[in-house]
Amino acid sequence: MTTAIIGTGVLGSAIARQLASGGETLRLSSADSKSAQMLAAQIAPAAVVADDDRDALRGADAVVLALRFTVLKGVIDQIAESLAGKVVVVPSNPLTTDARGNVSRVLPEGQSSGEVVAGWLPAGARLAMAFGTMSADLFESASNRSPERAVLFYATDNDRAREEVERLIRTAGFEPVKVGGIEQSGRLEAGGDLHDLVVGPAEARSLIGGA
Ligand SMILES: NC(=O)c1ccc[n+]([C@@H]2O[C@H](COP(=O)([O-])OP(=O)(O)OC[C@H]3O[C@@H](n4cnc5c(N)ncnc54)[C@H](OP(=O)(O)O)[C@@H]3O)[C@@H](O)[C@H]2O)c1
């Protein structure tokens, strides 16, 4: 299966490496394409570098928008017409970092990235919030855990997105567990009670029920 990854920075690269090692074919794009080219060389022959963000979507069933929250809307607006019918996977936490490295929220407390992104997507796009629930380092080190796989939580309101994101999560070496609809996605974000957790399926299910 083919998945587009738009944004090949710290997290997008980690997601691409894990998906490629699970057998996924990838189409990559980034702002100036250098990071995408380096990543494609690293995981060859699993990935090709697309001409631009829109081209990355050609032939892909799903797209991972591994972008900082502050650029997400601009990219969605540019590729909006290509997103209809696609599963759109968003790992973005609603954070920004200033020149001194201080990190702050860009949304009011109580408003999640998932709820805002849902309002930015065109009709027909199928949103799942996933792959941003732990730091990139933790994500890579926790993948393909044995004997029991670690869980990656996700949130979606769409059945097709659920199927596809569960497939991608398994391909990346994790067990998928749905936390609920997009209105629950704040639990997955930085500061949420399910963020940065490495747990097995039984503990994951009890954590969801215990909220
Ligand atoms: N890093 C983590 O550990 C982590 C963990 C959980 C969630 N997240 C979330 O993941 C998202 C990405 O974080 P990150 O740390 O990977 O950021 P990052 O290292 O800064 O990477 C951002 C990527 O976006 C690309 N980009 C910017 N504008 C673009 C455009 N118009 N078209 C295509 N690509 C564009 C950049 O391209 P260039 O490479 O060409 O500059 C870069 O590859 C954030 O929303 C963050 O909240 C990150």
The ligand as an SDF file (V2000), in Angstrom:
LIG
                    3D

 48 52  0  0  0  0  0  0  0  0999 V2000
    9.2200   15.6670   17.0930 N   0  0  0  0  0  0  0  0  0  0  0  0
    8.4980   14.9320   17.9320 C   0  0  0  0  0  0  0  0  0  0  0  0
    9.0520   14.1840   18.7810 O   0  0  0  0  0  0  0  0  0  0  0  0
    6.9930   14.9660   17.8570 C   0  0  0  0  0  0  0  0  0  0  0  0
    6.2650   14.1010   18.6910 C   0  0  0  0  0  0  0  0  0  0  0  0
    4.8570   14.1250   18.6270 C   0  0  0  0  0  0  0  0  0  0  0  0
    4.2110   14.9790   17.7430 C   0  0  0  0  0  0  0  0  0  0  0  0
    4.9520   15.8190   16.9610 N   0  0  0  0  0  0  0  0  0  0  0  0
    4.2430   16.7140   16.0470 C   0  0  0  0  0  0  0  0  0  0  0  0
    4.6570   16.4410   14.7250 O   0  0  0  0  0  0  0  0  0  0  0  0
    4.6550   17.6330   13.9460 C   0  0  0  0  0  0  0  0  0  0  0  0
    6.0130   17.7500   13.2510 C   0  0  0  0  0  0  0  0  0  0  0  0
    7.0030   17.9000   14.2610 O   0  0  0  0  0  0  0  0  0  0  0  0
    8.5530   17.7150   13.9280 P   0  0  0  0  0  0  0  0  0  0  0  0
    9.2430   17.7190   15.2290 O   0  0  0  0  0  0  0  0  0  0  0  0
    8.7480   16.5780   12.9830 O   0  0  0  0  0  0  0  0  0  0  0  0
    8.8520   19.1000   13.1660 O   0  0  0  0  0  0  0  0  0  0  0  0
   10.0860   19.4280   12.2210 P   0  0  0  0  0  0  0  0  0  0  0  0
   11.2530   18.5350   12.5580 O   0  0  0  0  0  0  0  0  0  0  0  0
   10.2640   20.8790   12.2660 O   0  0  0  0  0  0  0  0  0  0  0  0
    9.5780   18.9820   10.7660 O   0  0  0  0  0  0  0  0  0  0  0  0
    8.6070   19.7250   10.0940 C   0  0  0  0  0  0  0  0  0  0  0  0
    8.6210   19.2770    8.6510 C   0  0  0  0  0  0  0  0  0  0  0  0
    7.6210   20.0360    7.9690 O   0  0  0  0  0  0  0  0  0  0  0  0
    8.1400   20.3370    6.6970 C   0  0  0  0  0  0  0  0  0  0  0  0
    7.4000   21.4340    6.0900 N   0  0  0  0  0  0  0  0  0  0  0  0
    7.2700   22.7220    6.5000 C   0  0  0  0  0  0  0  0  0  0  0  0
    6.5010   23.3960    5.6170 N   0  0  0  0  0  0  0  0  0  0  0  0
    6.1190   22.5000    4.6650 C   0  0  0  0  0  0  0  0  0  0  0  0
    5.3480   22.5760    3.4820 C   0  0  0  0  0  0  0  0  0  0  0  0
    4.7610   23.7230    3.1000 N   0  0  0  0  0  0  0  0  0  0  0  0
    5.1890   21.4470    2.7200 N   0  0  0  0  0  0  0  0  0  0  0  0
    5.7660   20.2930    3.0890 C   0  0  0  0  0  0  0  0  0  0  0  0
    6.5270   20.1550    4.1980 N   0  0  0  0  0  0  0  0  0  0  0  0
    6.6960   21.2540    4.9610 C   0  0  0  0  0  0  0  0  0  0  0  0
    9.6030   20.6690    6.9380 C   0  0  0  0  0  0  0  0  0  0  0  0
   10.2950   20.6230    5.7070 O   0  0  0  0  0  0  0  0  0  0  0  0
   11.9180   20.7880    5.6370 P   0  0  0  0  0  0  0  0  0  0  0  0
   12.4560   19.4710    6.1540 O   0  0  0  0  0  0  0  0  0  0  0  0
   12.1830   20.9720    4.1930 O   0  0  0  0  0  0  0  0  0  0  0  0
   12.2530   21.9470    6.5090 O   0  0  0  0  0  0  0  0  0  0  0  0
    9.9510   19.5430    7.9090 C   0  0  0  0  0  0  0  0  0  0  0  0
   10.2980   18.3840    7.1910 O   0  0  0  0  0  0  0  0  0  0  0  0
    4.3970   18.7850   14.9210 C   0  0  0  0  0  0  0  0  0  0  0  0
    3.0860   19.2350   14.7660 O   0  0  0  0  0  0  0  0  0  0  0  0
    4.5840   18.1660   16.3050 C   0  0  0  0  0  0  0  0  0  0  0  0
    3.6860   18.7090   17.2640 O   0  0  0  0  0  0  0  0  0  0  0  0
    6.3220   15.8300   16.9980 C   0  0  0  0  0  0  0  0  0  0  0  0
  1  2  1  0
  2  3  2  0
  2  4  1  0
  4  5  1  0
  4 48  2  0
  5  6  2  0
  6  7  1  0
  7  8  2  0
  8  9  1  0
  8 48  1  0
  9 10  1  0
  9 46  1  0
 10 11  1  0
 11 12  1  0
 11 44  1  0
 12 13  1  0
 13 14  1  0
 14 15  2  0
 14 16  1  0
 14 17  1  0
 17 18  1  0
 18 19  2  0
 18 20  1  0
 18 21  1  0
 21 22  1  0
 22 23  1  0
 23 24  1  0
 23 42  1  0
 24 25  1  0
 25 26  1  0
 25 36  1  0
 26 27  1  0
 26 35  1  0
 27 28  2  0
 28 29  1  0
 29 30  1  0
 29 35  2  0
 30 31  1  0
 30 32  2  0
 32 33  1  0
 33 34  2  0
 34 35  1  0
 36 37  1  0
 36 42  1  0
 37 38  1  0
 38 39  2  0
 38 40  1  0
 38 41  1  0
 42 43  1  0
 44 45  1  0
 44 46  1  0
 46 47  1  0
M  CHG  2   8   1  16  -1
M  END
$$$$
